[in-house]
Amino acid sequence: MRAIEKDFPFEALNDVAELESWRKEVYRPIYHMHKWWATRLGSVFRAIILGAITKEPEKVWERFYSGYDAKGKIVLDPFMGSGTTIGEALKLGCAAVGCDINPVSYFIVRKALRNYSQKDIHKAFQNLEDRVKSNIQHFYKSKDRLSGREVDILYSFWVMEVACPDCSKEIPLFNSYVFASNAYPSRKPEQQVVCPDCRQIILSDYRTEQIKCPSCLKLFNPDEGPARGSMFHCDRCNEFHSIIDAVRTKSRKPDYRLYALMLLVDGEKRVYAKPEDFDLRLYEEASAKLRRGKILIPEEEILPGHNTNQARNYNYLKWKDLFNDRQLLSLGTLMRGILDEPDEEIRELFLLLFSGTLEFNNMFCSFKGEGTGAVRHSFYHHILKPERAPLENTVWGTPKSSGTFSTLYKSRILKAIEYQEAPFELLAEKADGRLRSKKVFLNKPIKTTFATTFDGIKKKKANLLLLQGNSANLRIPNKSIDAVVTDPPYFDFVHYSELADFFYVWMRLGLKDKFGEFQSQTSRSEGEVQSKENHVFQKNFTSVLKECKRVLKRDGVLAFTFHHSRQEGWESVISAIHDSGFSVTAAHPIKAEMAVATPKNQAKEPIDIDSVIVCRNASKSTEITWEEFIREVEEKALICSERFNKTGKKLSKGDMRVILMSAFLVTYSKHYNKIVGKENLPISLKEAMIGVDRLVDELSDNQVVTKRVIEPEKKQLALF
């Protein structure tokens, strides 16, 4: 038995995970060199791996900060994503095998875990800067309104416009005429407002309900723009119209108007300004140069899909449509400069950095405001949502910029290399009622030697094998892996490949001649463990788990994290586990990702914890009555929730469902296909889940549940 099958120190780990979740890119920069979705916490996966490779009597938490060396152990992650499992395994001294079906993931991990010389990287960066910076920055210049001197543009503010179907007036889709304010208005009440008539930029107080424009004397409420949800109001004909209908009257993407700039004066002071003729002419110059030149930009279509249809509905039909002309020109110039880098490894690293820069430099970005990070990137909500008031960044950037190539070079590339050279763990300390972090440098530098086949791992000539392809068909010998640790996709959440195409089409400009996986027009492929149809998800997930069972040693375990708000998600996972020949031996709740993530905040029942599901080869199940089964599930869930309550963590109803389903998984596996109800009739998985799910309300209120029998009703199955 492995340590993780006996217990898991989630109380102590939860504080560390909470601290890491707020600044994941700072505390684990190697997994955040590039965007990937649902990147789990490094501290959590360090503990999972420790528990999965050590024996029962060994204490996981005692070894968490000990610099434990697991030399000789091999860990597999069949859904490696951004490489969290792989990196944590290497830090512990394990050899690692990672596979992902998406080529973007494969490329991210390959670059993030390679060792680089800071000196060589910085020299190459300076050479690139000499070649392209001035050509890009030329188009992001303006004039100081007071002195007339040339200054840098930090951000350009745009607004989507549609034509009124009745009177043809162009309507700017402002939700509010306030376009910049501070995150803490009680401390800094000033806000920037654009006049709806003359577009003058007005400094106002956030408590002001009515403004008179000092330029044109227009009287208006700054908080009431023409856009109202999915509708807009035309002030000429005094009618409301559908925004999407107005967009669809044209066969091209929406029009945008530049209405404000943030200028960097004297290299320090930020000044808001209305665009002048100089600014408009400079943008037109960029557009003309784009039309004339042979600029390296992608031409691939945005394929229909669950996460792409929203953009397509607004007539964004090609990936290049997500960028304006100035952005395309600048990105094409930067791409050409990167491809001229003679060192192949550095060229590919800069290509990864370029791809990460795209996320903050497109017309689906928006302004977060002052007092916080300025740029709200395009995937903050994990969907391709067209912005009605987008923010244009400056691609190369200035020292005061956010989300630009030059600033991300420092915050992502250099920080990741520093972490490789001196990795650390966080130690949580409570002082004055607050949780504080301390860095503990106990790990050796992360040194990677890449294998081309598993033979290199087996003969200990290398410690890392990365594979790109379907994990249902791994190029690994039977019974060769000590532990499988992973975080699989969820069947109805973010469809990674649909969104990864945003990066893929740019990456392939520089990689298609070298890597076969970048020769296709899309990163999508058959066999993905992700589908709106739960039976498709279950089938593909089962195929991967069967392959994991094949390569796993007899005494090895499979551990993966999972949570879901819907019964279908849990049912698919439970079925896949048993159909592949595994059974669940333990399930532990643990902190998932940052609690303030946008999709989580907007959820009706937000989920802040994952279930760490531990499996091994299925053993013989035993018969149990429904009464005994429901009592056992209930008792396990209560013990777990009481442990969480002692940490002071407040659990949502969604969290309680995760805890309840964790208890259900373990109990159901012990009695797989042998749960009997009245008249000795067998209870199906679906029936059992319906019965157990009724406990969620009582448990979520943290009340001691009266022991009782809940008989599942067969007639309820028609609802599914």
Secondary structure, 3 states (H helix, E strand, C coil): CEHHHHCCCHHHHHHHHHHHHHCHHHHCHHHCCCCCCCCCCHHHHHHHHHHHHCECCCCHHHHHCCCCCCCCCEEEECCCCCCHHHHHHHHCCCEEEEEECCHHHHHHHHHHCCCCCHHHHHHHHHHHHHHHHHHHHHHHEEECCCCCCEEEEEEEEEEEEEECCCCCCEEECCCCCEEEEECCCCCCCEEEEECCCCCCEEEEECCCCCEECCCCCCEECCCCCCEECCEEEECCCCEEEEHHHHHHCCCCCCEEEEEEEEEEECCCEEEEECCCHHHHHHHHHHHHHHHHCCCCCCCCECCCCCCCHHHHCCCCCEHHHHCCHHHHHHHHHHHHHHHCCCCHHHHHHHHHHHHHHHCCCCCCCEECCECCCCEECCCCCCCCCCCCCCEECCCCCCCCCCCCHHHHHHHHHHHHHHHHHCCCEEEEEEECCEEEEEEECCCCCCCCCEECCHHHHHCCCCCEEEEECCCCCCCCCCCCEEEEEECCCCCCCCCHHHHHHHHHHHHHHHHCCCCHHHCCCCCCCCCCCCCCCHHHHHHHHHHHHHHHHHHEEEEEEEEEEECCCCHHHHHHHHHHHHHCCEEEEEEEEEECCCCCCHHHHCCCCCCCEEEEEEEEECCCCCCEEHHHHHHHHHHHHHHHHHHHHHCCCCCCHHHHHHHHHHHHHHHHHHCCCCEECHHHCECCHHHHHHHHHCCHHHHHCCCCCCCCCCCCCHHHHHHC
